[in-house]
Amino acid sequence: MGVSIRMALLFQPQMHSRRIYISLLVLTSIGFYLLGSYTHQSGPKCPDDYAKDEAGSTRYQADLTNWENDFYIKYPKATFQAWAEARYQFWVDNNCVEALRRYKEAKNDKAESTSTRAITDTIQKAINNHTL
């Protein structure tokens, strides 16, 4: 009986350190899983959060393209209507007050004349520059 107690005491520190290593491995694995599944987008999200210069416009276009790519990877057969609804929901989720205000004004045919004029001018330039 004395030998078995001594043997148990002899192997107990190894069991204790083994438990520590296994616990650290499990906690590290859980940490990496949570870190990998957490998709935090840093920086601006709403259109009005971007700078009003060319760099801000370029960054907005890049972020919008990334959002669109993620959307179409997740929903490869999505229609334009589904895209528009998802983008609207994105604005709601991120509290994009100004973008939602402009959306509602445009939907009610009360869009600012400068906004509609800029859109119309851009479309007209594209039409004029297009050659068949």
C-alpha positions in Angstrom: 0.0 0.0 0.0 2.8 2.4 0.8 4.4 1.9 -2.6 1.2 2.8 -4.5 0.7 6.0 -2.4 4.3 7.0 -3.2 3.8 6.2 -6.9 0.6 8.3 -6.9 2.4 11.2 -5.3 5.2 10.8 -7.7 3.0 11.1 -10.8 0.6 13.7 -9.4 2.8 16.7 -10.4 2.9 15.4 -14.0 -0.8 15.1 -14.1 -1.2 18.6 -12.7 1.1 20.1 -15.4 -0.6 18.0 -18.1 -3.9 19.5 -17.0 -2.5 23.0 -17.2 -1.1 22.4 -20.7 -4.4 20.9 -21.9 -6.3 23.8 -20.4 -4.0 26.3 -22.0 -4.4 24.6 -25.4 -8.2 24.5 -25.1 -8.3 28.2 -24.1 -5.9 29.2 -26.8 -8.0 27.3 -29.4 -11.2 29.0 -28.2 -9.5 32.3 -28.3 -8.3 31.8 -31.9 -11.8 30.6 -32.9 -13.5 33.7 -31.4 -10.9 36.0 -32.9 -11.4 34.5 -36.3 -15.2 34.6 -36.2 -15.3 38.2 -35.0 -15.5 40.4 -38.1 -14.9 43.9 -36.9 -14.8 46.5 -39.6 -12.8 49.5 -38.5 -13.3 52.9 -39.9 -16.3 54.6 -41.3 -19.4 52.8 -42.4 -21.9 55.4 -43.4 -21.4 57.4 -46.6 -21.3 60.7 -44.7 -18.5 59.4 -42.4 -16.0 59.6 -45.3 -14.0 62.6 -46.2 -15.5 64.8 -48.9 -12.3 64.8 -51.0 -11.0 62.3 -53.6 -9.3 60.1 -51.0 -12.5 59.8 -49.1 -14.4 59.0 -52.2 -11.8 56.4 -53.2 -11.9 54.8 -49.8 -15.8 54.8 -49.8 -15.8 53.1 -53.2 -13.2 50.5 -52.0 -15.3 49.8 -48.8 -18.5 49.6 -50.8 -16.9 47.1 -53.3 -15.7 45.0 -50.3 -19.2 45.0 -48.9 -20.7 44.1 -52.2 -18.2 41.2 -52.7 -19.0 39.9 -49.2 -22.7 40.2 -50.0 -22.5 38.3 -53.3 -20.2 35.6 -51.9 -22.8 35.0 -49.2 -25.8 35.4 -51.6 -24.5 34.5 -55.1 -27.9 34.5 -56.8 -29.1 37.7 -55.2 -31.1 40.2 -57.3 -30.5 43.9 -57.4 -33.6 44.3 -55.2 -32.1 42.0 -52.6 -28.8 44.0 -52.7 -30.7 47.3 -52.3 -32.6 45.9 -49.3 -29.4 44.6 -47.7 -27.7 48.0 -48.2 -30.7 49.8 -46.7 -30.5 47.4 -43.7 -26.8 48.1 -43.4 -27.5 51.8 -43.1 -30.2 51.1 -40.5 -27.9 48.8 -38.5 -25.1 51.4 -38.5 -27.4 54.3 -37.8 -26.6 56.2 -41.1 -29.0 59.0 -40.4 -28.1 61.2 -43.4 -28.1 58.3 -45.9 -31.5 57.2 -44.6 -32.8 60.8 -44.8 -31.6 61.1 -48.4 -33.1 57.7 -49.3 -36.5 58.6 -47.9 -36.4 62.0 -49.7 -35.6 60.3 -53.0 -38.2 57.7 -52.4 -40.8 60.5 -51.9 -39.5 62.5 -54.9 -38.2 65.2 -52.6 -34.5 64.7 -53.2 -32.2 67.7 -53.0 -31.8 69.3 -56.4 -28.0 69.3 -56.1 -28.0 65.6 -55.4 -30.3 64.8 -58.3 -28.4 67.2 -60.6 -25.1 65.6 -59.8 -26.5 62.1 -60.6 -28.2 63.3 -63.8 -24.9 65.1 -64.9 -22.9 61.9 -64.3 -25.3 59.8 -66.2 -25.4 62.3 -69.1 -21.6 62.4 -69.2 -21.4 58.7 -69.4 -24.0 58.6 -72.2 -22.2 61.4 -74.1 -18.8 59.7 -73.8 -20.1 56.3 -74.9 -19.4 55.6 -78.5 -20.9 52.8 -80.5 
